[in-house]
Amino acid sequence: MDALPLFHRIAGRPVIVLGENEAAQAKRRLVERAGGIVVGEDSDEARLAFIALERPDETAVRLKARGLLVNVVDRADLCDFTVPSVLDRSPVLVAIGTGGASAGLAKALRLRLETLLPQSLGKLAVALSAARQRMRRRWPDVSARRRALDAALGESGSLDVLREDAADRLSAWLEGEITGETGVVAEIRLRSADPEDLTLREARLLGSADVLAYEEAAPATVLDRARADAVRLVLAPGDMVPVHDGLVVVLRLARLNDRLARSWPEER
């Protein structure tokens, strides 16, 4: 990764947009949709600029010299930033970028995700924000609160983010009328040292684990997919799975062949 994804607030702020073609019009609509004010090159207050000119090089250099961050249409080499394809479930925004490699790929991914994420996701985010104090009162301990929320928002949880009615269930969940699973143990049999071979379910489990228990030869490439703050325990042969009130993920090696089994320790 050679770029840092950021969300930049432009509501009520001037943004330079240069050009009269369709690409420039699209940038104007984008800025205005986010509440920005489209201005010309002479603006002294603008900090961002979109350039959709036939010969953009000199203009880009000039604006960069003034300290502006510049986006040049179809010229990734001149861009200080790129604009991702955005899936809008305000206040939840999912931004998909390819570093300027392919806008079509970013769009295709966004359209696929559009079918998965319910329109009610934004309503859930607003409800969770409003319920912060109630959650702190019910779970004063930060770790306990995080575990409860992770379990509720996770797959098949009380507030599963893919449920259309998740926001409507929040109050009942806080009152204890709806309970989720706790003390769950899940086992993953590793088929290779490549984290790309993990199923979507296995990747989600790793990303949610409170405790990660694994055999000593488990590959670092897979361990790195777990949360950084997860408790890590090395399992010796015959060790019992630890008891915990959160999610315990156990990694075991499914040795498909001797060559693969021998390769895992070296890759750590």
N, C-alpha and C positions, 0 to 999 in steps of 0.2 A: 504494500500500500504506500503510494507516494503522495497522497493527498489527505487532508483532514476534513471529514464531512462536518459542515456547520449549518445552522439555520440562522440566517441574517434577517433581523427585523427591519423592514423598510417602510412600514405604515407611516404616512405623513411626511416621509423624507424624499428629497429629490434624487432622481436616478437619471443619468444621461442615456438617451437612446438615439443613435445616429443611423440614418438610412431611410429610404422611402419605399423599399421593396417589401414583398410579403413577409420575408424573414424579420425585417424591422418591425412591421405591424404586429407580428406574433410576439416579439419581445415587449412591445408597448402594452399589449393585452396582458402579458404575464406580470409586468410591473404593476399595472393598475389593479389587477385581480388581487395582488398582495397589499394593496393600499398605498403603493408608492406614487410619487408625483413625477411624471415624465418631463424632463427639461432638456435644454440644448447644451452644446459643448461649453458655453460660456459660464455655466453655473459654477460658483465658487464653493458651494456647500455640498455638492454631490460627492459621494465616496465610491460609487459603483458606476460603471459605464458598459453599455452594450453597443457594439459596433457591427453594422450590417452594410458595409460599403464595398464597392467593387475593388478598390485599392485601399485596404485598411492599415497598411504597415505604418505609415508616417503618423496617422491619427492615433494609433495605438501607442506608439512611442511617446507622443506628445502628452497624452493623458496619463500614462504611467509615470512620466517625469513629474507630473503634478501630484503624484501620490494616490491616484485612483486605482482600484482593482478593475481589470478590464476583461470582458468576454467578447471574443471576436467570432462571428458566425462562420462555421466551416474552416476555422484556422486554429486548431488545438494548440499549435506551437506558439501562438500569440496570447493565449488565454491565461489569465491569473486564476480564473475559476471557471467551472462549467456548471450548467444548470441541469439538475437531474430530472428524470421523469417522476412526477409526484402523484402519489395516491393520497387523496384528501379525505380524511375522516376527522376533520377539525374537532378538537385541538390536536388530534393524532395525525401526524404527517409521515408517510413512508416515502423516502427519497431513494430512487434507484439511479445510480450513475455508472458509467463505463469509462470515465476519464476522457470522454470525447471519442472513444473508439467506435461506438455505434449507437446512435440515438434510437435506431430501430430495435435493437436488442433491449434497451432500457424500456422502451414502450411496450414491447411484447411481454416482458416480465411484469410490468405494472398491470397490464390488462389481465394477466393470469391471476395476479394477487387480488384484483378487483372482485373476482368471483369467489374468493375465499374469505375476505374480511368483511363482516357485516357493517351496514351503515350505522348501526347503533354503537360502534366502537368509540366514537367521539363522546357519546352520552355517558358511556361507562367511565371514560377518563375524567369527565367533569364531576361525576358522582364520587369517584375515588378521591379527587382533590378536595371536595367538600367534606368528605368523611375522615380526613386526616386526624382530627382531634379525637373523634370517636374511636378510631383504631388505636391511637396512643393510650387512651384510657383503658381499653380492653386488653391490650398487650403492651404494657409499659416497657418490657424488655425489647430492644431493637431486634435481636436475633429471632425471638419468638414471633414478633410482628412480621418480619420478613418471611419466615417459614410459613406462617398462616396465609399470607397474601400469595406467596408463590404457589402453594397448594391449591388455593381457591381459583387463581387465574389460569392454572395449568390445564392440560388436556383432561377432560371429564371432571374438572373441579367445579366447585359450587358457582364460581363466577367465570367459567371458561370463556376466554376472550372471543371465541367463535359463536357463543350463544347470543341470539338476538335479544334475549330478555335479561342478559347479565346485569345491566344497570338496575333493572327493576328488582332483582334479587338481593342487591347489596345490603339494604337495611335489615332484611330477615337474616342474612348471613352474620351481620354484626351483632344481632341479638341472640345468636346461637340457635336460631330456629332451623337453619340449614347448616349442616356440618360437612366438611370434606374429610378426605382420608389423611391420617397422620401415621407416622411410624411405618412407612412403606419401604419395602426392600425390592429393588429391581436388579436383575442380573443381566449383564451383557457379555456374550461370548464373542471375543474378538476374532475375526476371520483373517485379518491382515494388520500390518502396521500403518496402513494408509487410512487416515480419518475419513476420506471420501467414501470408503466402503461402509461406513456406518449408515444405518437406515435413518430416516427422519425421526422416528420414535427414539432411537438410541441417542441421536444427537441432542434431542430435546431433554432426555433424561440426564445426560452429562451436563448440560447447561443449567439444570435445575437442582442438581445433587447438593445436599447439605453435607453429606459424608461420602467420600470416594474411597472405596476399599479395593485394592488391586494386588495382583501377584507382582513380585519384584521385577519380573522381566517385561512388564507392560510397557509398551513404547511411549516415549515422551510425546510423540506426535499426536497420539490420542489423548493422553493426559492433559495436554494443553487445551483441549476443547472443553474441559470442565471449568466451572467458576473458580476464579483465583482465590476466593475466600472459603472454598469448601474444605472441610477437615479431611486430611489425607492419611490413610492407614495402609501399610504394607501387610498383606496377608501371607503368612507362611503356610506350607502344606498342613491341612488339618485344622487350621484356625476357624473358629466360629465367626459368623457374620456379626458385626457389632450391633447392639441395640441402640436405637436413636429415635426420638420423636419426630424427626424430619424424614427426608427422603435419603435413603442409603442406596447408592449405586455400586454394585460389585462387578469389577472387571475380571474376567477370567480368559485365559488363552485357549482358543480352540485350535490345537496344533494340527493343521491340515497335512503338514509334511515336515520332515526333519529339517530341511533347508530353511523353511520359513521360521520354525521355532528357534533355530540357531541365529537367525538374522535379527530377531527382536532385541536382544541385549545390546548388540553393537549400535543399534539405532537410538538407544537411550543416551 
